[in-house]
């Protein structure tokens, strides 16, 4: 799994990576079932009422090489597209004679 985080909108807020994988004891601060199964993300100290950042998750097949830098580049520099107007020219028709066979 590759996780990409763009934290530039946080400015000078103190933040660190967060990872916890401990299902042996209940966590009273956990907002789910109280256990942690590979919890990961960003830990922000003293957040304000509104916090904004972007996360991308890529789940890849097993035995991948180190591809984090490639996926980070793809996430932070998405494909750009451009369109342009085209004029429509109706097709040219070739009319063939209709041959009827009498019976």
PyMOL commands that set and color helices and strands:
alter all, ss='L'
color gray80, all
select helices_A, chain A and resi 8-10+68-76
alter helices_A, ss='H'
color red, helices_A
select strands_A, chain A and resi 2-6+15-22+36-44+54-58
alter strands_A, ss='S'
color yellow, strands_A
deselect
rebuild
show_as cartoon
